Amino acid sequence: MNYLPQLKIPACYMRGGTSKGVFFRLEDLPQAAQQPGPYRDALLMRIVGSPDPYQKQIDGMGGASSSTSKVVILSKSTKAVYDIDYLFGQVAIDKAFVDWSGNCGNLTAAVGSFAIQQGLLDPAKIPLNGRVEVRIWQQNISKTIIASIPVQNGEVQETGEFELDGVTFPAAEIPIRFLEPAEEGEDASAGLFPTGNLVDILETPDGPLKATLINSGIPTIFVRAEDIGYQGTELQEDINSDPAALAKFEQLRGIGALKMGLIKHPDEIASRQHTPKIAFVSAPKAYVASSGKPISDTDTNVLVRALSMGKLHHAMMGTAAVAIATAAAIPGTLVNEAVSHQTDSQVTFGHPSGVLTVGAVAECEQGNWTVKEVSMSRSARMLMEGWVRVPQENLPK
């Protein structure tokens, strides 16, 4: 039998925030993958190494976690006021599925750097030294993001002294602003609070459960840790080693998604792995982060643990951090009620790997809350650049 040679596609492997992913220029993809569809999905899954029943992604670029099974496609923006169009795909590990329903806030930190390094940004915008504001159109959710990328000697500065809990080594700081991050539109899932309530009651098999359902950054379901039998100080192994707990969270996620109008039947949640997120919150407590770093009850304003792709995240998704910042700024939400000693628009929350400070500008007009902007700092680094090789036998004809 004659076998086809592998495809050779230009790509970069980048860390953004506490995630990693394979980055592509749209123009470098095979023609059939330059538009949405089964060929694009099959190509990206094979690159990452999915679906893998062993859940290791040994035969691909994925790292067998929700934080590392990601792809990004970038191009010069088709919109005059933006520099870059940014499309994100969350690749399932053990299933043949790419979820395009949301953004990755962590990998957002790498978008501007990639754009500059790969010639997607107008050279006239790049100073010899200083910072360049990259205006990003996030295609998945139709939102504006502005990333401030440091430049030294005309090139992206990637190294520095900024430390981000969940990332081992320091790097250059990249401030990011998410403008008007709430979902918009006419359907049932639109609006900052899709049900119109700051707190809803979810009818669960264990009884009524209070939840804040919010669309900011990414649709997120917040519940109180104490209401579901947790402290809010849990680390990954406390949750991910318990199949019954994971099944319960997935059930709650389906109930919340139904309430938010994201799905019409609970069974649909299986094909919507990336969104919504589910998280649990509590007042500040002392705990030891996964790195061994002690976190005191005065280091944070609130504790948050969030699940991504069916597992407790090792740190915090950037988009969920947007949701946290927004909910913390609005009195009456479960997140705001759990916040202690907040003094301004910023809040510092504790996650399994440490702490993160985020800020939100929220306004209430005639009883309706809106969020104007959410800001945070991340870091990013190019890990490898070159080509990925893809067996053609696995791709649609």
Secondary structure, 3 states (H helix, E strand, C coil): CCCCCCEEEEEEEEEECCEEEEEEEHHHCCHHHCCCCHHHHHHHHHHHCCCCCCCCCCCCCCCCCCCCCEEEEEEECCCCCCCEEEEEEEECCCCCCEECCCCCHHHHHHHHHHHHHCCCCCHHHCCCCEEEEEEEEECCCCEEEEEEEEEECCEECCCCCECCCCCCCCECCEEEEEECCECCCCCCCCCCCCCCCCCEEEEECCEEEEEEEEEECCEEEEEEHHHHCCCCCCCHHHHHCCHHHHHHHHHHHHHHHHHHCCCCCHHHHHHCCCCCEEEEEECCCCEECCCCCEECCCCCCEEEEEEECCEECCCCCHHHHHHHHHHHCCCCCHHHHHCCCCCCCEEEEEECCEEEEEEEEEEEECCEEEEEEEEEEECEEEEEEEEEEECHHHCCC
